């Protein structure tokens, strides 16, 4: 084993050990389900902001999107980033404070399904069951993308077999999620978000300077693109470059539509519910937005310049060309070529951080939905706190096992898995969250209709191709949910007077 490999292993072991240590420390502070799932609503703005953005961005920010840029998909990445940045800012601006107030007002809810049930006075429990079903379905797909990223990272850095890397990522993520709950997830996400930020800033600057400055670097990238389209680097890469260059108006709409997803992401909006006070939301919004902007700039630079940086400057005889699915490892390959082994190992932990920060948040959100909303809400209403947390931990294991099976294929696309799950959450929960917070006339039947319409539309649209079906499924799904929720609510004459009175009281609450 070479000295470089040993140095990288030391960096990874130190990092992973620190994450598990945080889980052990946080476990001592979990005295109730409120502590385990929401941190007792005592988390500060900086940790809330970086935790939200780190869990949002996931490994697709450091692997999926850079890989798309590497293959000439700069336009798609740019418009996707614009949609996501605008979406996250509007989510912080319009949803964060009302959601925190509303979840407290309506039964001090600590999960999204519980909030919907309390807000719409759902006596049938249909809303709870359908919500949990979609949460488990799409979180399982989303979590699988994080496991795939871990496996590809360990394969790229250490040459480990894909499935061995998959097992390592699974074990570490489960360790601190099961032990520490929300506090552990938020604290580790804060550290991971900071690491991602530093890795992007330093690496982007070094890449630009080493290639002769911005103008020279872009000229080399343009030259690489021409050679790729002409087939110098193989037919497969030429085909992908040509496909990414044919970016239509429909593609722009689909890319911008990613921003709609924020309003319905349980693992993101739950951060709004757990922040210490409404007054600190403004600080968190600014921190989170700045982080997002710089992170996406880093994505463009590393992904685009990685083509010529890894080629060694000589495009006639390039040192390294990534193809055959390896394009998504452009960030890790660049780090290894750019830094000494130990420093590269630390920065490569940023990819591991992105994978872990999303997977842990998703596992926790899904487990809280099952343990609180299904087990305690429907099966055993008298369950004590310890039993609820144990059910949650078992749920984490089960969902992780299913996600593990989904990620067994080494050819799995991180970007593809994330986009499907993102559309699912944005379309099923996004419109309902907005309507629940701002429309007095929303009813239980309308919420159920919208939830089903959004979820079914996404699943069907995702599996249809050609023509209008090339539009990203989040857009038709979001519209379907919104239209059905509003239409059924308007037709529903059974307006619950208690629900209306509680909504009026919530609107009068002080910030």
Secondary structure, 3 states (H helix, E strand, C coil): CCHHHHHHHHHHHHHHHHHHHHHHHHHCCCCCHHHHHHHHHCECHHHHHHHHHHHHHHHHHHHHHHHHHHCCCHHHHHHHHHHHHHHHHHHHHHHHHHHHHHHHHCCCCCCHHHHHHHHHCCCCCHHHHHHHHHHHHHHHHHHHHHHHHHHHHHHHHHCCCHHHHHHHHHHHHHHHHHHHHHHHHHHHHHHHHHHHHHHHHHHHHHHHHHCCCHHHHHHHHHHHHHHHHCCCCCHHHHHHHHHHHCCCHHHHHHHHHHHHHHHHCHHHHHHHHHECCHHHHHHHHHHHHHHHHHHHHHHHHHHHHHHHHHHCCCCCCCCCCCCCCHHHHHHHHHHHHHCCHHHHHHHHHHHHHHHHHHHHHHHHHHHHHHHHHHHHHHHCCCCCHHHHHHHHHHHHHHHHHHHHHHCCCCCCCHHHHHHHHHHHHHHHCHHHHHHHHHCCCCCHHHHHHHHHHHHHHHHHHHCCCCHHHHCCHHHHHHHHHHHHHHHHHHHCCCCCHHHHHHHHHHHHCCC
